C-alpha cells in the first residue's frame, strides 16, 4: 500500500501532485472510497453535520472534492454485519482510500473489527490518503494527548505500519491547532521518531521510503 499521510487533506498543489504521482494517473481517471468512521468516535467532529460534510465533499479538508471519477462510502462499523463479498471487492477495485480524521483509537479498533486491516497487505497499488487521525492510525504510537475514546478491550495500540509518530495541525502560537510547545511536550512522551506538521504538509511512504511534501512547516521532534 502507498501512503499519503496528511494533516489537513490535499490542501495545496504540491500535495495534489504527490497524490497523482502515487496514483500513477490523473485523479479524474481514478476511483476512491471514503471512510468516515473515525469521526464518530471524536466528540468534536461527529456524528452529525461534519460527518456529512466530509462524505459530501463540502468540508474544509479537500479530499472527496478533488474530481475523482467516482467516490463510494465504506462505513467500517457496518462491515461485521454484512458478508465480505459485499465490500471486499469495492476496496480491492478502488485506486484510493480517503480516510477521515476524528478519533484514532476508534478508527484503529474498527479497522481490526471489520477485517479491513487484514486486507491492507494485499492492496499494494492502492493509495491510502489519511487526514489527521486517518494518518496517525498508521503510526505505532499516538500519545495520550490524542486519545478521546478507548476500546472495550483497553488496547491503545495503533497499526504501526510506519515507524514514526505524527503530531498534526501544527499552528502558530495563538492560532487554532497545536502549538510548537504543545507538540514538543507531546513528543517527549513518544518512544519513537516523531514529527509535527501543519495542514500544508503531507508525508508519502512507498516501499518504506519516507518523503515530506510541504508548502508549509514541519519539524522532526524526536529521532
C-alpha positions as CSV (number, residue, x, y, z in Angstrom):
1,X,0.0,0.0,0.0
2,X,1.2,3.5,-0.8
3,X,0.6,6.1,1.9
4,X,-0.2,9.8,1.7
5,X,-0.4,11.0,5.3
6,X,-1.8,14.5,5.6
7,X,-2.7,16.8,8.4
8,X,-5.4,18.7,6.7
9,X,-6.1,16.9,3.4
10,X,-5.0,17.7,-0.1
11,X,-4.6,21.4,0.7
12,X,-2.2,22.6,-1.9
13,X,-0.8,21.9,-5.4
14,X,2.3,20.1,-4.1
15,X,0.3,17.6,-2.1
16,X,-2.1,17.1,-5.0
17,X,0.9,16.4,-7.4
18,X,2.2,13.9,-4.9
19,X,-1.2,12.1,-4.9
20,X,-1.2,12.0,-8.7
21,X,2.3,10.5,-8.6
22,X,1.2,7.8,-6.2
23,X,-1.9,7.0,-8.2
24,X,0.1,6.8,-11.4
25,X,-2.7,8.5,-13.3
26,X,-4.9,11.6,-13.1
27,X,-7.4,11.9,-10.3
28,X,-10.1,12.3,-12.9
29,X,-9.4,8.7,-14.0
30,X,-9.2,7.3,-10.5
31,X,-11.8,5.8,-8.2
32,X,-11.9,6.4,-4.5
33,X,-13.7,5.1,-1.4
34,X,-14.1,7.3,1.6
35,X,-14.0,6.0,5.2
36,X,-15.7,8.4,7.7
37,X,-15.5,6.1,10.7
38,X,-13.0,7.9,12.8
39,X,-15.3,10.9,13.0
40,X,-17.9,9.1,15.1
41,X,-15.5,8.5,17.9
42,X,-14.5,12.1,18.4
43,X,-16.8,14.5,20.3
44,X,-15.8,17.5,18.2
45,X,-16.4,16.1,14.7
46,X,-19.2,13.5,14.7
47,X,-21.7,12.1,14.3
48,X,-23.8,14.7,12.5
49,X,-23.1,17.6,10.3
50,X,-19.4,17.4,10.0
51,X,-19.5,13.7,9.0
52,X,-21.9,14.6,6.2
53,X,-19.7,17.5,5.1
54,X,-16.8,15.1,4.8
55,X,-18.7,12.5,2.8
56,X,-20.3,15.0,0.6
57,X,-17.0,16.8,-0.2
58,X,-18.1,20.1,1.4
59,X,-15.8,20.1,4.4
60,X,-12.8,22.4,4.8
61,X,-10.4,19.5,4.2
62,X,-10.1,18.8,0.5
63,X,-10.2,15.1,-0.2
64,X,-13.6,14.0,-1.6
65,X,-14.0,17.0,-3.8
66,X,-10.8,16.6,-5.9
67,X,-12.6,15.5,-9.1
68,X,-12.5,11.7,-8.7
69,X,-14.0,9.5,-11.4
70,X,-16.2,8.1,-8.7
71,X,-16.4,8.1,-4.9
72,X,-18.0,5.4,-2.7
73,X,-18.5,5.2,1.1
74,X,-17.3,2.5,3.4
75,X,-18.5,2.6,6.9
76,X,-16.3,0.2,9.0
77,X,-18.8,-0.2,11.9
78,X,-21.3,-1.8,9.5
79,X,-18.9,-4.3,8.0
80,X,-19.1,-7.0,10.7
81,X,-22.8,-7.4,10.0
82,X,-22.5,-7.9,6.2
83,X,-20.8,-10.5,4.0
84,X,-17.3,-9.8,2.9
85,X,-18.4,-10.4,-0.7
86,X,-20.3,-7.2,-0.5
87,X,-17.5,-4.9,0.5
88,X,-14.1,-6.5,-0.2
89,X,-14.4,-6.1,-4.0
90,X,-15.2,-2.5,-3.5
91,X,-12.0,-1.9,-1.6
92,X,-9.8,-4.0,-4.0
93,X,-11.1,-2.1,-7.0
94,X,-10.6,1.4,-5.6
95,X,-7.5,3.4,-6.5
96,X,-7.6,5.3,-3.3
97,X,-9.0,5.1,0.2
98,X,-9.8,8.5,1.7
99,X,-9.8,8.2,5.4
100,X,-11.3,10.9,7.6
101,X,-9.9,12.4,10.8
102,X,-11.5,12.0,14.2
103,X,-10.5,9.6,16.9
104,X,-7.5,7.5,16.0
105,X,-8.2,4.6,18.5
106,X,-11.8,4.4,17.4
107,X,-10.6,4.1,13.8
108,X,-7.9,1.5,14.7
109,X,-10.4,-0.6,16.6
110,X,-12.9,-0.7,13.8
111,X,-10.2,-1.4,11.2
112,X,-9.5,-4.5,13.2
113,X,-13.0,-5.4,14.0
114,X,-14.2,-5.0,10.4
115,X,-11.3,-7.0,8.9
116,X,-10.0,-4.1,6.8
117,X,-6.6,-4.2,8.4
118,X,-6.2,-7.8,7.3
119,X,-6.8,-6.7,3.7
120,X,-4.2,-4.0,3.6
121,X,-1.1,-6.1,2.8
122,X,-2.7,-7.3,-0.4
123,X,-3.5,-3.7,-1.6
124,X,0.0,-3.0,-3.0
125,X,-1.1,-0.3,-5.5
126,X,-3.9,1.3,-3.5
127,X,-3.2,4.8,-2.1
128,X,-4.2,5.4,1.5
129,X,-4.9,9.1,1.8
130,X,-5.2,9.9,5.5
131,X,-6.5,13.0,7.2
132,X,-5.2,13.7,10.7
133,X,-6.4,10.5,12.6
134,X,-6.6,8.8,9.3
135,X,-2.9,9.3,9.0
136,X,-2.0,8.8,12.7
137,X,-3.6,5.3,12.7
138,X,-0.7,4.1,10.6
139,X,1.8,5.0,13.2
140,X,3.0,2.9,16.2
141,X,2.0,5.4,18.9
142,X,-0.2,8.4,19.2
143,X,0.3,9.6,22.7
144,X,-2.2,10.4,25.5
145,X,-2.9,13.9,24.1
146,X,-4.7,12.4,21.1
147,X,-6.9,9.8,22.8
148,X,-10.5,10.7,23.2
149,X,-12.0,7.2,23.1
150,X,-10.8,3.9,24.4
151,X,-11.9,0.5,23.1
152,X,-13.6,-2.0,25.4
153,X,-10.5,-4.2,25.3
154,X,-8.3,-1.4,26.6
155,X,-6.0,-1.8,23.7
156,X,-4.4,1.6,22.9
157,X,-2.1,0.4,20.1
158,X,-2.4,1.7,16.6
159,X,-1.4,-0.2,13.4
160,X,2.4,0.5,13.3
161,X,2.7,0.3,9.6
162,X,5.2,3.1,9.7
163,X,7.9,3.6,12.4
164,X,7.2,7.2,13.3
165,X,4.5,9.2,15.0
166,X,2.8,12.4,13.9
167,X,1.5,15.5,15.7
168,X,-0.9,17.1,13.1
169,X,-2.3,20.6,12.8
170,X,0.8,22.4,13.8
171,X,-0.1,26.1,14.1
172,X,1.4,29.4,15.0
173,X,1.0,30.5,18.7
174,X,-2.5,31.8,19.3
175,X,-3.9,30.1,16.2
176,X,-6.3,27.1,16.2
177,X,-4.3,23.8,16.2
178,X,-1.3,22.6,18.1
179,X,1.5,25.0,19.0
180,X,5.1,24.0,18.7
181,X,5.3,24.0,22.5
182,X,2.4,21.6,22.7
183,X,4.0,19.4,20.0
184,X,7.3,19.3,21.9
185,X,5.5,18.3,25.1
186,X,3.8,15.5,23.2
187,X,7.0,14.3,21.6
188,X,8.7,14.0,25.0
189,X,6.4,11.1,25.7
190,X,6.7,9.3,22.4
191,X,9.1,6.4,22.3
192,X,10.0,6.6,18.6
193,X,10.7,9.1,15.8
194,X,8.2,11.9,15.9
195,X,7.2,14.7,13.5
196,X,5.0,17.8,13.9
197,X,3.4,19.1,10.7
198,X,0.9,21.7,9.7
199,X,-2.1,21.4,7.4
200,X,0.0,22.4,4.3
201,X,2.2,19.3,4.8
202,X,2.0,15.6,4.0
203,X,4.2,12.6,4.2
204,X,4.5,9.9,1.5
205,X,5.6,6.4,2.2
206,X,6.3,4.0,-0.6
207,X,8.1,0.7,0.0
208,X,9.5,2.1,3.2
209,X,10.8,5.3,1.6
210,X,9.6,8.3,3.6
211,X,9.4,11.8,2.0
212,X,7.9,15.1,3.1
213,X,5.7,17.2,0.7
214,X,5.1,20.7,2.1
215,X,4.2,24.3,1.3
216,X,4.1,25.0,5.0
217,X,6.0,23.9,8.1
218,X,7.1,20.6,9.7
219,X,9.7,19.6,12.2
220,X,11.3,16.4,13.4
221,X,10.9,16.5,17.2
222,X,12.4,13.1,18.1
223,X,14.8,10.8,16.4
